Amino acid sequence: MGGFLAAADHLSRWPVLLLCVLTTLFLQILSNLANDYGDTKHGADSQHREGPQRAVQAGQISPAQMRGAIIVFSLLSLVSGVALLWVALGASGLYLFLFFLLLGLGAIWAAIGYTNGAKPYGYAGLGDISVFFFFGWVGVVGTYFLQTERFFSEMLLPASSLGFFSAAVLNVNNIRDLKSDALAGKRSVPVRLGALQARRYHWFLLLAGLLCTVVFVWVRENSTYWPWLFLGSLPLLVYNGREVKRRQTAADLDPLLKQMALATLCYVLLLGIGLLLDR
C-alpha cells in the first residue's frame, strides 16, 4: 500500500520498495515460526486445537530446530531492515535512521513476543493492537516515508484500513481456535468477548477498514472516480463477514482465514491501481 501511495505521487524508489517488501517477508516468516514455537510451548497448540497442526506440534521439527530458525530469521529481518534504512536514508538522516531502527527492532520483538516469553502479549489479548500498528501504520506510512521522506496525516487512513483488515485476518484465526485458546489460558479477543461478540467485532473491523478508505478517497484533492475501484473488494469482504458469522466449526472457519487474506490483497491492489490511474 505504501508503495502504491508513493507511486501515485510519482515518488517511487524501487530499491527502497523492494527492500521494504523483503523485510516484511522476513518478519512475516519470523512471526509464523515464533507463533508455531510459542503456542506449542504454552499449550495453545495441543490435542484440543481444532485447526491445522503446526510443525512443532506435529513433531515435524524439534523445538531446538525451531528456535534456530527463529534466530536465523530474526537476523535476516535485522540485516534487511538496516540495509533498507541505509539505502533510504543514508548517513545524513541519523536521527531518522535511529527512529526507524527502533521501530524495526520493535517489529522483531512483536513478531517473537506474541506467543513467546514469560508473559506473551498475545495471551493477554493484545495481538490485534500489535497487528493494527505494525501491519497498518508502520507498514504503510513507513514504506511511504522511506521512499518520499514526506508524511501527510491522511496517509493514516489507508494505513488504518490495512490495519483493520489485518486484524480481521487474525480475528478469524482466533475465532477458529477459540476453544483451544481458552483451555490454554490464551486470552485472545474472541476468548475475552465470547463467540457471538467476536463475530460482531469482526464486522466492526471490516466496516471500520472500509470507512477509513471511503474518507481517504473522499477528501483527496482533484481526485477522479478511479480510486473508488477499491469498492470492487466489497463483495469479498461482505462474504467473509457473513460466513464468519454463519459458520461455527473450526473446519468450516479455516478456509475463511485464507479468504480474508486474499480479500485484503484484492483491496490493496484495487485501491493502488485506482490511485495510479487517478494521476
N, C-alpha and C positions, 0 to 999 in steps of 0.2 A: 504494500500500500504506500509506504514512504517513497519507494522508487517511482510509482506512478505519479504521486504528487509532485515530485521533483521534475519528472519528465514533462508534466503538464505546464510547469513554469519554465521549461527549456533550460534547466539547470542540472541535468543528469551528469553524473560522473561514474562511468561504468566500472572502473576498478574498485571504487568505493562500494557501489551497489553489490558487485559480485562478492566482495569480502563480507558485506552485511549478510548476504544470503548464506555464505559458507559458515560464518559464526553462528547464525541462527540454527543452521542444520546441526552443527556440533552440539549446541545447547539442547536442542530437542532430543537428540540421541542420548545425551548425558542424562536428561530428565527421565527418559524411558528406562534406562539402565538402573538409575538410582531408585526409581519407584519400584522396579522389579525386586531389587535387593531389600529395600526398606520395608515394603509391605510383607515380604516373606519373613523378615526378621521380627517385625512387630505383630505378626499373626493375622493381618488382613487377607493375605493370600494363604488360606488354609483349605481344608477339605470342605468347609462351608461356603467357599466362594463359588458362585454360580457362573461367573464369566469365564472366558477362555483362560486356560492355565498359562502361567508365565514360565520363563526359562528356569529360574532358581526353584520355584515351587515344584515344577515337573521333574527336577533333577537333571535337566539338560546341561546345566552349567553349575559349577560349585560356587558357594558364596565367596570363596577366596578369588576365584577367577572373575566373578562379577565385580568385586572390589578393585581388582586390577584394571578391568575395563573402565570403571568409573574414573580411576586416576588418569588413565590414558586420555579419555575424552574431556576431562577437566583441563588437562594440559593443552590439548588441541584447541579447546574453546579459548583458553587464555592467550595462546600464541596467535591464533587467528584474530582475536579481538585487538591485541596490541598492534598487529600488522595493519588492521583496519584503521585504528586511530592514527598510526604513523602516516599512512597514505592520505588519510582525510585531513589531518591537522598539521602534520609535520612537527618540527621543533619549535615553531613560532607560537603555537597555542598551548603553552604549558599548562595553564590553569584549566582550560577546556579538556586537555588531554587527561589530566588527573581526575577531573569530574567524571568523564566518560569511563575512565578506567575503574573508578569506584562503582559506577553503575554496572559495568561488566562483571566485576567481582561479586556484586550483589546478585546478578543473574545466575552466576555459577553456584553461589550459595543457595539461591532459591531453588535451583534445579535439584540440588542434592538434599537440602533440608526439608523438602516437602514431606518425605516419609522417613528420613534418617535422623540420627542423633537421639539424645535423651528425651527431648520434647519436640518431635517433628510438628511443624506448624500445620501440616495437612490434617493431622489428627485433632487439631483444635478448631477445624472448620475455616481456616484462613486461606485455603488454596485458591478460592475464587478471586480474592483480592489480589493475590500474587499474579495470577494469570492475567487478570484485567490490567494490572500495572505493567508487567513486563512484555506480554504479547500485544497489548494495546498501546499505551502511552510511550513506553520506552522503545518498542519495536518500530512503531510508525514515525513518531516525532524524531526519534534518534536517527533513523535512516534518512529522513528528510534533511535534518540539520547537518549531518555529516557530509551530505552532498552539496548543500547550498550555503551552510553557515548562516541560515536565516531561521527565524521562528515567528510564527503567527498563531495567535491564540485559537483561531478557527481550525487549526490542524488537530486540536484535541477532539474535535467532533468525529471525524472518521477514525481517529485513533481509539476513541471510546467505543465506537461501533464494533471495531475489530476486537476490542477487549471484552465487550459483552458477548459477542458470538463465540469467542474462545472460551469464556466462562461457561457458555451453554454446552460446548463440547464436553468440558469437564463435568458439568451437571448431569448429562446423560450417563456418563461413566459412573458417577456416584449414585444415581438412582438405580442403575443396574446392580451395583454392588452394595446396596443399602443394608441388606440383611447381614451379610458377612462383615461389613464395616462396623455395624452396631455391635456384633458379637466380639469384635477385636478391640472395641473401645475407640474406633476411629470416628470422631465426631464431625463428619463432613456436613455440609449444609443440608443435604437431604435427610441425614440421620437426625440433625437438630430440628428440622422442620416437620418431618414425617412425610410419608409418600405423597399424600394429596397436596400439601402445601408446596412440596418440592416441585411438583408438576406445574403449579401456578407460578412459582418462582421462575420456572423455565420459560413460560410465556412472557414474564416481565423482562428477562434477558433478551429475548427475541425482539420484543416491541421497543425496548429502550435502544437497542442497536439500530433498528430501522429509523426511529425518531431522530437520533443523532445525525444520521446521514441526510434525512429529509431537511433538517435545519441547515446542515452544511451546504447542501445544494441550493437551498432557497436563498441563503444570504450571500452567495457568491456574486461578485460584481461582473456585469457584462456576460452573464452566462446564457447559453442556449439550452435547448431541451436535451442535449446529448448526455449530460451527467445523470439524468433520470433513468438511464439504462439499468442502473443498479436494481430497479424495481423488478427486473426480469428474474431476480433471485427470490422474489417474494413467494411464489408457489412452493419452492423447495423449503423455505423457512416455515411457512404455514403447515406444510405436510409434516415437517419434523415436530412442530409443536403439537399438532393434532395427534400424531402417532405416539409421542411420549406420554400424552395424557391417556390414550386408549390402551396401549399395551402394558401388561402387568408383569410378565415373567422376564427373567434375565435373558433367556434365549431370544425372546421376541424384541427386547430392547437393544440387544447388542448391535444389530445392523444399523440402528439409528445413530450410533456413535460415528461410524464412517460417513453416513449420510449427512450428518450435521457438519462434519469437516469439509465435505465436498460442497455443501451449500455455502459455507463461508468462503471457500475458494472461488465459487461462482460469483458471489457478491463482490469480492475483491477485483476479479477480472472485469466484470461488467462496469463497475464504478471507474476502474482505471482506464478502460477503453473509452468510456464516456468522457472522462476528463481530457484525454488526449485528443479526441475528436472535437471537443469544445474549444480548443485553441487552434 
